[in-house]
Amino acid sequence: MYGVMLLVHVLAATIWTGGHLVLAIAILPRVLRERSPARLLDFESAYERVGIPALFVQVATGLWLAHRMVPEPSRWLSFADPVATLVGVKLLLLATTVGFALDARLRLIPKLSEKNLTALAWHIVPVTIVSVLFVVVGVSFRTGWFYP
């Protein structure tokens, strides 16, 4: 079961992180250059159909994997040992992602125009960086790269 959950988690991470990299590197510069909220909304509507479910799958499988590695949820934010620290960092990255996503979805996207495209870009870039950090921290569970 562990191997299946890890595979599903990694596949969902691939969708989430890959989509944000495409958005930040390929779509966003053109959107900003052309001042085209429609182009951004087109990408968002297509990507959200797979990206949001991928994020939910990542959260569900990530919680399962975290529980398997650190069975006591009270230790997940304790930063008491290397594995608990990595779990805690992933949870903090998730909270950051959720914060940016809620702000964008509730405040910026409903009123998206040429005037606030830059504000949305200031959400897209950090969420993309955070998604890459999710991958880096995830790989560190196996490699030990970032064990404190």
C-alpha positions as CSV (number, residue, x, y, z in Angstrom):
1,M,0.0,0.0,0.0
2,Y,2.9,2.4,0.8
3,G,4.3,2.2,-2.7
4,V,0.9,2.9,-4.3
5,M,0.3,5.9,-2.0
6,L,3.7,7.3,-2.7
7,L,3.3,6.9,-6.4
8,V,-0.1,8.6,-6.4
9,H,1.4,11.4,-4.2
10,V,4.3,11.9,-6.6
11,L,2.0,11.9,-9.7
12,A,-0.2,14.5,-8.1
13,A,2.8,16.6,-7.2
14,T,4.0,16.3,-10.8
15,I,0.6,17.7,-12.0
16,W,0.6,20.5,-9.4
17,T,4.2,21.6,-9.7
18,G,4.4,21.1,-13.5
19,G,1.3,23.2,-14.0
20,H,2.6,26.0,-11.9
21,L,5.9,25.9,-13.7
22,V,4.2,26.2,-17.0
23,L,2.0,29.0,-15.7
24,A,4.9,31.0,-14.2
25,I,7.5,30.4,-17.0
26,A,5.4,30.2,-20.2
27,I,2.0,31.7,-19.6
28,L,2.5,34.5,-17.1
29,P,5.2,36.5,-19.0
30,R,2.9,36.6,-22.1
31,V,-0.1,37.5,-20.0
32,L,1.8,40.4,-18.4
33,R,3.3,41.6,-21.7
34,E,-0.1,41.6,-23.5
35,R,-2.0,42.7,-20.4
36,S,-4.4,39.8,-21.1
37,P,-6.5,38.6,-18.2
38,A,-8.5,36.5,-20.6
39,R,-5.4,34.4,-21.5
40,L,-4.7,33.8,-17.8
41,L,-8.3,32.9,-17.1
42,D,-8.3,30.4,-20.0
43,F,-5.2,28.7,-18.6
44,E,-6.6,28.7,-15.1
45,S,-10.0,27.2,-16.1
46,A,-8.3,24.4,-18.0
47,Y,-5.6,23.7,-15.4
48,E,-7.9,23.8,-12.4
49,R,-9.8,20.8,-13.6
50,V,-6.7,18.7,-13.0
51,G,-4.6,20.9,-10.7
52,I,-7.1,21.3,-7.9
53,P,-7.9,17.6,-7.7
54,A,-4.2,16.9,-7.8
55,L,-3.7,19.2,-4.8
56,F,-6.4,17.4,-2.9
57,V,-4.9,14.0,-3.8
58,Q,-1.5,15.3,-2.6
59,V,-3.0,16.5,0.7
60,A,-4.8,13.2,1.3
61,T,-1.9,11.0,0.4
62,G,0.6,13.3,2.1
63,L,-1.4,13.1,5.4
64,W,-1.4,9.3,5.0
65,L,2.3,9.2,4.4
66,A,3.0,11.6,7.3
67,H,1.0,9.4,9.6
68,R,3.0,6.4,8.5
69,M,6.3,8.1,9.1
70,V,5.3,10.1,12.2
71,P,2.3,8.3,13.7
72,E,1.5,10.9,16.3
73,P,0.1,14.0,14.6
74,S,1.0,16.1,17.7
75,R,4.6,15.7,16.6
76,W,4.1,16.9,13.1
77,L,4.9,20.5,14.0
78,S,7.3,19.7,16.8
79,F,10.4,19.8,14.7
80,A,11.8,17.3,17.3
81,D,13.5,15.0,14.8
82,P,14.5,15.1,11.1
83,V,11.4,13.3,9.8
84,A,9.0,15.3,11.9
85,T,10.8,18.5,10.8
86,L,10.2,17.6,7.1
87,V,6.5,16.9,7.8
88,G,6.2,20.2,9.6
89,V,7.9,22.0,6.8
90,K,5.5,20.4,4.3
91,L,2.6,21.5,6.4
92,L,3.9,25.1,6.6
93,L,4.3,25.0,2.8
94,L,0.7,23.8,2.5
95,A,-0.6,26.5,4.7
96,T,1.3,29.1,2.6
97,T,-0.2,27.6,-0.6
98,V,-3.7,27.7,0.8
99,G,-3.3,31.3,2.0
100,F,-2.2,32.4,-1.4
101,A,-4.9,30.4,-3.2
102,L,-7.7,31.7,-1.0
103,D,-6.6,35.3,-1.4
104,A,-6.3,34.9,-5.2
105,R,-9.6,33.0,-5.6
106,L,-11.7,35.3,-3.3
107,R,-10.1,38.7,-3.8
108,L,-8.2,38.9,-7.1
109,I,-9.6,36.5,-9.7
110,P,-13.3,37.6,-9.3
111,K,-12.2,41.1,-10.2
112,L,-9.3,40.2,-12.6
113,S,-8.5,43.0,-15.0
114,E,-5.5,44.6,-16.7
115,K,-5.1,46.7,-13.5
116,N,-4.5,43.8,-11.1
117,L,-2.7,41.3,-13.2
118,T,0.6,42.2,-11.5
119,A,-1.0,41.5,-8.1
120,L,-2.0,38.1,-9.3
121,A,1.5,37.5,-10.6
122,W,2.7,38.2,-7.1
123,H,0.6,35.2,-6.1
124,I,1.6,32.9,-9.0
125,V,5.3,33.2,-8.5
126,P,5.5,32.4,-4.8
127,V,3.0,29.5,-5.2
128,T,5.2,28.2,-7.9
129,I,8.3,28.5,-5.7
130,V,6.4,26.8,-2.9
131,S,5.4,24.0,-5.1
132,V,9.0,23.4,-6.1
133,L,10.0,23.5,-2.4
134,F,7.3,20.8,-1.8
135,V,9.2,18.6,-4.2
136,V,12.6,19.4,-2.7
137,V,11.4,18.6,0.8
138,G,9.6,15.5,-0.5
139,V,12.8,14.2,-2.1
140,S,14.6,15.0,1.2
141,F,12.6,12.2,2.9
142,R,14.7,9.8,0.9
143,T,17.9,11.6,0.4
144,G,18.3,13.4,3.7
145,W,19.4,16.5,1.9
146,F,17.7,18.9,4.3
147,Y,17.7,17.0,7.5
148,P,18.4,19.5,10.3
